[in-house]
Amino acid sequence: MKVSVIIPTLNEESCLGECLEGLKKGTRQPDEVIVADGMSEDRTVEIAKSYGAKVVVNEKKHAAGGRNAGIQVANGDIIAFIDADCIPYENWLEEICKAFEEDDIDGLGTYIEPAAP
């Protein structure tokens, strides 16, 4: 199964690199990473491209619009969403794929551990 990861962004230069680095270190690599950018005015797009992410414009600027913009260009059988200020567990995508392989499901959600303030 092909996996597309979609990250909606807007001025996320301070955290996007950590998110993308977390994906890179995962036990299951995404087949594509799509950063749906809400017209950032910082280095968000530059950082995304430096990690090989496909960047699409999110004219609506909000996260839901970014997710929808990403879906429009995604090629994966599975679409995984993560926010730019999140760092995925090492086995995040591996566990998502396992759930889809083992069960007849259309979608799933998971626990998100909040970061320290």
C-alpha positions in Angstrom: 0.0 0.0 0.0 1.2 3.5 -0.9 1.1 6.1 1.9 0.7 9.8 1.4 1.4 12.1 4.4 -0.2 15.5 4.3 1.0 18.3 6.5 -1.0 21.6 6.5 1.2 24.6 7.2 1.1 28.3 7.8 4.4 30.0 9.0 5.7 26.7 10.6 9.4 27.2 10.0 10.1 26.8 13.8 8.8 23.2 13.9 8.3 21.8 10.4 11.8 20.5 10.2 11.4 18.4 13.4 8.2 16.9 12.0 9.8 16.0 8.7 12.9 14.6 10.4 10.6 12.4 12.5 9.0 11.0 9.4 12.4 10.4 7.9 13.5 8.4 11.0 10.3 6.2 10.9 10.3 2.5 10.6 8.0 2.9 7.6 8.7 5.7 5.1 5.9 7.6 3.4 5.7 7.2 -0.3 5.1 10.9 -0.6 5.0 13.8 1.8 2.7 16.7 0.8 3.0 20.1 2.5 -0.1 22.1 1.9 1.0 25.6 2.6 -1.3 28.5 3.5 0.9 31.1 1.8 3.5 31.3 4.6 5.7 34.4 4.8 8.6 32.6 6.5 10.9 29.7 5.4 8.2 27.0 5.6 8.2 26.2 1.9 12.0 26.2 1.7 12.2 23.8 4.6 9.6 21.5 3.1 11.4 21.3 -0.2 14.7 20.7 1.4 13.2 17.4 2.8 11.9 16.5 -0.7 8.2 17.2 0.2 5.8 18.1 -2.6 4.4 21.6 -1.8 0.9 22.7 -2.8 -0.8 26.0 -2.2 -3.6 26.1 0.3 -5.4 29.3 -0.6 -7.9 28.9 2.3 -4.9 29.1 4.8 -6.6 26.9 7.5 -5.7 23.3 8.3 -8.9 21.8 6.9 -8.3 23.6 3.6 -4.7 22.3 3.6 -5.8 18.8 4.2 -8.3 19.1 1.3 -5.6 20.6 -1.0 -3.3 17.8 -0.2 -5.9 15.1 -0.9 -6.4 16.6 -4.4 -2.8 15.7 -5.3 -2.2 12.6 -3.2 -1.4 9.3 -4.8 -1.5 7.1 -1.7 -3.9 4.3 -0.9 -3.7 5.6 2.6 -3.7 9.3 3.5 -2.1 10.1 6.9 -2.5 13.6 8.3 -0.1 15.2 10.8 0.3 18.8 11.9 3.6 20.6 11.4 4.0 21.0 15.2 3.8 17.3 15.8 6.6 14.7 15.9 5.4 11.2 14.9 6.4 8.2 16.9 9.0 6.1 15.1 6.4 3.4 14.2 3.6 5.8 13.4 3.2 4.9 9.7 4.0 1.2 10.3 1.2 0.9 12.8 -1.2 2.7 10.5 -0.4 0.4 7.6 -0.7 -2.6 9.9 -4.2 -1.5 11.0 -5.4 -1.2 7.4 -3.9 -4.6 6.4 -5.3 -6.5 9.4 -8.8 -5.0 9.6 -11.5 -4.0 7.1 -11.5 -0.3 8.0 -12.0 3.0 6.1 -10.2 5.2 8.6 -8.7 5.5 12.1 -7.6 7.9 14.7 -5.0 7.8 17.4 -3.9 9.2 20.7 -1.9 12.4 20.5 0.6 13.1 23.3 0.7 16.8 24.0 4.0 18.5 24.0 5.3 20.3 27.1 4.1 24.0 27.2 
